[in-house]
């Protein structure tokens, strides 16, 4: 078994050798899902409807988790995502 940091000697001609660095092996497991970012900062001109669409949720759910009574949001406002 080859380990990280172990020098390998590859002989191409008699009495000549080259050291080949061993790199960290890549995982053969499927990539992990990205952790969900549960916060969203409202950008200029955005609406709850647009933010809901971008984040695969509904306006009703956005309003509920953020305690909003109306659809009015402001640029820079931080919303929790369901």
MARKOL-59749 format. One line per 3 residues: their letters; for each residue x, y, z of N, C-alpha, C. Coordinates in nm, 3 decimals. Each point is the difference from the previous one (the first is absolute). Last residue first. Example, Ala and Ser with C-alpha at 12.3 -4.5 7.8 and 13.67 -1.06 7.14 Angstrom:
BEGIN
SA) 1.285:-0.225:0.708:0.082:0.119:0.006:-0.077:0.109:0.073; 0.029:-0.572:-0.007:-0.089:0.119:0.000:0.090:0.120:0.000
This chain:
BEGIN
XXX) -3.716:2.847:0.517:-0.057:-0.122:0.060:0.076:-0.124:-0.043; 0.213:0.501:0.060:-0.059:-0.085:-0.102:-0.053:-0.126:0.066; 0.091:0.537:0.167:0.026:-0.142:0.026:-0.068:-0.078:-0.111
XXX) 0.178:0.519:-0.048:-0.113:-0.091:0.016:0.049:-0.139:0.033; 0.170:0.550:0.009:0.042:-0.140:0.004:-0.123:-0.086:0.029; 0.086:0.509:-0.245:-0.070:-0.077:0.104:0.045:-0.146:-0.008
XXX) 0.131:0.340:-0.317:0.088:-0.020:0.114:-0.063:-0.079:0.114; -0.326:0.253:-0.325:0.135:-0.035:-0.038:0.086:-0.011:0.125; -0.519:-0.079:0.073:0.093:0.108:-0.035:0.136:-0.057:-0.038
XXX) -0.572:-0.149:0.012:0.136:-0.028:0.048:0.091:0.111:-0.049; -0.564:-0.154:0.032:0.099:0.108:-0.013:0.132:-0.043:0.064; -0.442:-0.229:-0.018:0.098:-0.041:-0.100:0.112:0.103:-0.015
XXX) -0.281:-0.099:0.471:-0.025:0.052:-0.135:0.110:-0.049:-0.093; -0.001:-0.128:0.450:-0.145:0.012:-0.014:-0.037:0.054:-0.139; 0.437:-0.301:0.227:-0.043:0.116:-0.079:-0.152:0.000:-0.012
XXX) 0.351:-0.310:0.220:-0.097:0.078:0.077:-0.049:0.124:-0.072; 0.303:-0.370:-0.146:0.057:0.131:0.030:-0.096:0.090:0.080; -0.112:-0.446:-0.153:0.126:-0.017:0.075:0.063:0.134:0.038
XXX) -0.408:0.008:-0.259:-0.021:-0.069:0.128:0.130:-0.008:0.081; 0.003:0.176:-0.444:-0.064:0.092:0.093:-0.014:-0.063:0.139; 0.166:-0.270:-0.347:0.095:0.106:0.031:-0.058:0.095:0.105
XXX) -0.285:-0.333:-0.172:0.100:-0.057:0.092:0.104:0.105:0.041; -0.323:0.128:-0.321:-0.065:-0.028:0.128:0.100:-0.054:0.102; 0.134:0.062:-0.447:-0.009:0.128:0.070:-0.060:-0.022:0.139
XXX) 0.256:-0.418:-0.209:-0.117:0.083:-0.031:0.006:0.130:0.080; 0.409:-0.336:-0.214:-0.094:0.004:0.111:-0.119:0.086:-0.039; 0.461:-0.079:-0.221:-0.094:-0.114:-0.003:-0.090:-0.007:0.122
XXX) 0.321:0.355:-0.136:0.035:-0.092:0.108:-0.096:-0.117:0.015; -0.046:0.358:-0.328:0.145:-0.029:-0.002:0.038:-0.109:0.099; -0.449:0.164:-0.004:0.031:-0.080:-0.120:0.147:-0.040:-0.005
XXX) -0.136:0.291:0.346:-0.060:-0.133:0.019:0.034:-0.091:-0.118; 0.121:0.450:-0.032:0.087:-0.069:0.096:-0.051:-0.142:0.024; -0.266:0.282:-0.266:0.124:-0.033:-0.070:0.094:-0.080:0.091
XXX) -0.399:0.162:0.192:-0.030:-0.099:-0.103:0.126:-0.045:-0.073; 0.017:0.354:0.312:-0.011:-0.129:0.067:-0.025:-0.111:-0.101; 0.260:0.410:-0.195:-0.128:-0.018:0.068:0.000:-0.135:0.071
XXX) 0.393:0.386:-0.205:-0.053:-0.135:0.020:-0.132:0.001:0.074; 0.298:0.387:-0.112:-0.100:-0.038:-0.099:-0.059:-0.139:0.018; 0.465:0.093:0.230:-0.083:0.106:-0.054:-0.095:-0.056:-0.106
XXX) 0.158:-0.352:0.362:0.069:0.092:-0.092:-0.101:0.100:-0.057; 0.038:-0.331:0.470:-0.082:0.056:-0.107:0.081:0.101:-0.081; 0.175:-0.436:0.278:0.001:0.146:0.008:-0.072:0.054:-0.123
XXX) -0.015:-0.489:0.290:0.002:0.064:-0.131:-0.006:0.151:0.021; 0.088:-0.522:0.275:-0.017:0.146:0.003:0.007:0.054:-0.143; 0.086:-0.463:0.143:-0.134:0.033:0.044:-0.026:0.149:0.012
XXX) 0.311:-0.377:-0.278:0.017:0.132:0.059:-0.140:0.047:0.037; 0.188:-0.520:-0.058:-0.097:0.104:-0.033:0.036:0.129:0.071; 0.362:-0.371:-0.162:-0.085:0.033:0.114:-0.095:0.113:-0.037
XXX) 0.165:-0.344:-0.368:0.042:0.125:0.062:-0.088:0.026:0.121; 0.088:-0.501:-0.148:-0.084:0.114:-0.035:0.054:0.123:0.069; 0.341:-0.388:-0.121:-0.103:0.030:0.097:-0.082:0.118:-0.049
XXX) 0.252:-0.352:-0.336:0.018:0.124:0.077:-0.116:0.022:0.095; 0.148:-0.503:-0.130:-0.071:0.113:-0.062:0.018:0.126:0.084; 0.390:-0.364:0.009:-0.136:0.012:0.050:-0.069:0.117:-0.068
XXX) 0.460:-0.125:-0.044:-0.084:-0.067:-0.099:-0.146:0.001:0.045; 0.446:0.343:0.096:-0.104:-0.087:0.054:-0.078:-0.064:-0.114; 0.521:0.142:-0.037:-0.132:0.060:-0.012:-0.103:-0.102:0.048
XXX) 0.530:0.040:0.168:-0.095:-0.068:-0.087:-0.134:0.070:-0.001; 0.484:0.236:0.070:-0.113:-0.047:0.080:-0.100:-0.069:-0.094; 0.500:0.002:-0.174:-0.104:0.096:0.033:-0.109:-0.066:0.083
XXX) 0.554:-0.079:-0.090:-0.129:-0.065:0.008:-0.102:0.104:0.042; 0.490:0.056:-0.280:-0.077:0.024:0.123:-0.137:-0.069:-0.008; 0.472:-0.150:-0.227:-0.132:0.048:-0.041:-0.082:0.022:0.128
XXX) 0.547:-0.056:-0.165:-0.094:-0.002:0.112:-0.130:0.063:-0.049; 0.396:-0.276:-0.283:-0.067:0.128:0.020:-0.097:-0.016:0.116; 0.480:-0.256:-0.226:-0.132:-0.006:0.063:-0.054:0.141:0.020
XXX) 0.414:-0.333:-0.251:-0.063:0.132:0.006:-0.137:-0.018:0.066; 0.300:-0.376:-0.093:0.070:0.093:0.088:-0.058:0.143:0.000; -0.162:-0.301:-0.403:0.081:-0.050:0.111:0.073:0.116:0.071
XXX) -0.445:0.136:-0.222:0.122:-0.059:-0.055:0.082:-0.051:0.117; -0.419:0.150:0.099:-0.021:0.005:-0.144:0.119:-0.060:-0.075; -0.249:-0.014:0.515:0.123:-0.024:-0.074:-0.030:-0.004:-0.149
XXX) -0.223:0.221:0.464:-0.036:-0.060:-0.129:0.129:-0.013:-0.081; -0.167:0.071:0.540:0.112:0.002:-0.092:-0.041:-0.073:-0.128; -0.249:0.276:0.440:-0.002:-0.113:-0.093:0.117:0.015:-0.096
XXX) -0.140:0.184:0.531:0.061:0.023:-0.130:-0.008:-0.128:-0.085; -0.348:0.174:0.391:0.098:-0.105:-0.030:0.063:0.028:-0.137; -0.362:0.258:0.195:0.134:0.041:0.040:0.108:-0.102:-0.029
XXX) -0.491:-0.180:0.043:0.030:0.141:-0.026:0.139:0.033:0.054; -0.084:-0.508:-0.138:-0.052:0.096:0.096:0.042:0.140:-0.037; -0.077:-0.531:-0.226:0.073:0.127:-0.007:-0.066:0.097:0.097
X) 0.026:-0.563:-0.013:-0.084:0.117:0.000:0.089:0.124:0.000
